[in-house]
């Protein structure tokens, strides 16, 4: 007889602290809820400034995630038993950073650039334990190939509204799945929260 699976908190090797998700992302919320992890959402007052080009995208994504963590931590009591999770997902094409499009024209430009090509999706992660100030960081990178798209297909996709709040102007977990041909690496990273990497970060936090 197979025993009952342990709750996700045990697999994550989390301590007794409450978990705060420092993000407005509906996808990250969905993934944590999928695991059955207990958490609350406290988004940062504002997102850190975004860059259009970077030479070290991994460091950039981690720095963005850590800044979100620290912004939320400032509003928590110093002795508060909480761990704050920050994440930042970026799409990289060459040295260009394709974050959330500002408008439909920018979404069109992003998708036009990505169509028929491979790109990299990087999610920076940061955990901040408020009680002792301990921080751990990491990142995950995946390669994604988008299908070749004509202008009409791109405009029809933009009209769905899905691209407007997502890095790279597409959502692989939604209608955007129709335009993605292949993913090499962690699928959940492309969604916005690499779960296996997150588990390893919690282990590091507890050691």
N, C-alpha and C positions, 0 to 999 in steps of 0.2 A: 504494500500500500504506500502510495506516495504521500508524504506529509504536506501540510499546508505551507505554501511559500511564505517566507518572511516578508514583512512590509518593506516598502522601498526605503524607508528611513534606515533600516538595518543594513540593507545592501549598500546604501550610500555611506555607511559608517558615520552618520551624523551624530553629533553630541545632543545634549538636551536643549540647546538654544533654539529659539524660534527662527524661522527662515523668512527673510524679507527679499522679495524679488524687486530689484531696482530697475524696473522696465515697464513701459506701456505696451509692450508687444503682446498681441493676442496669441501669437504662435508660441511664445515661451510659456505663457500662462497655460495654454492647451497642453503642452508637453509635460509640465509639472503635474497638472491635473490628471493626465493619463497615467502617471506613475502612482497616483494616490498620495503624493507628498503634501503635507500640510504646510501652508505658507500664506503670507499676505503680501499685497502689492503696495509698494511705496515708491512711485517713480521719482526720479530726481527733479528738482525745480525746473531745470532746463537741460537740454542735451549739450555736451561739450561741443565746441566749434568743430566743424567738419573740414577736412582737407580735400582738394581735388586731385592732387598728385602726391605720392609718397614713395620714398626709396626703400623703406622697411615696413611693409604693410602689416606684418605680424606684430611688431612692436606698437605700431599705431593702433591696431585693434585692441590690444591688451591695455594700452594707456587709456583709450576711450572707456573701456569697461571699468577700469580702476577709478577713473574720475567720477563715473556714475555712482559707484560704491561709496566713495568718500563723501560725495555730496549728500547722499541719504544718511550716512553715518553721523554727519554733523548735527542732524536733527533728532538723533536718538540719545538718551541719557548715556553717560560714559560707562555706567555699570549695567547697562541694559543687556540681558542675556539673549542677544540676537546675532545671527550671521546674515550678512547682506550679500546677495548675489547680483553682480553686474555683468552684462554681456553686451557686445557690440559686433554686429555682423556687417561685413563689407564685401563688395564684389570688386575684384581686381582684374583689369584688362591692361596688360603692360604695366605702366606705372600709374594709370588712371584709377581713381577710386570712384566707384559708382555706388553712392549711398541712396537714400530715398530721394526720388525725383521731386523737384520743387513744383513742377506743373506738368501738364500733358505734353508740352513740347519737349521738355527734358526727358520725360519717360520715352517718347518716341526716339529721341537721339540715343538713349541708352540701349534700347532694344535693337535699333538699327546697327549699333556697334557690335552687339553680342550675337546677332543672328548669324548662324552658320559657322560659329567659332567656339573654341574652348576658352573658358575663363576660370578663375580661381575664386572660391568663396572662403573667407576666413572669418571665424568667430573668435574674438578675444573674450576670455572669462576672467573674473576676479571674485574672490571671496574675502570678506572683511569681517573678522570677529570683533564685535564692539567691546566685549569685556576686557580683552588684553591687547587689542589693536593688531593682532596677528593678521597678515594678509598673504594669500597665495594667488598666483596667476598662471594662466596657460592659454593655449589657443589650439584650434583645430583648423585644418585646411582641406578642402575638397576641390576636385576638378569637375567642371560641369560643361557639357556640350549642348548648345542650343541649336535647334533646327534652323535651316535656312527659311527666312520669312519674307514675304513680299510686304509692301507698304500697307496694303489693305488689311492683311491679317494683323499687322502690328496695331493699326488704328482700331480695329474691332476689339482686340484684346484690351487696349487702353480704355475703350468705352465701357468695359465691364467694371472699371474702377479698381480692380484688384492691384494693378501695378503701383498705385499712388503712395502706399505706406510701406513699401518693401525695398530693401537694398537691391540695386540692379534693375528695379522696375518689373520684377516678376515674383510669383509665389509658386514654388514647386509643389506645395501641398494642396493647391487649388486648381483653378483653370490653367495656370501656368504649366502644370504637368503635361499638357498637350503639346507644348513647344520645347520640352527638354528631352533630348535623345539619350543622354548617358550621364551617369554620375560615377566618379571614381573617388572612393573615400566615404566618409560618414554622411549618410542622407540627412540625419537630424541636424547636422551642422548647417546644411543648406536651408533647412527650415528656420534655424535661428538659435538652436541650443544643442550642442553636441553632448549627448547624455553620458556616453562612456567616458569622455574626457572630464565631464563634471564629477562623475563618481571618483575618478582618480584625484581630482582636486580636493574633494572632501576628505579622502584618505590622507592626503598631504597635510591638510589643515589640522587633523587630529593627531599627527605624529610629532 
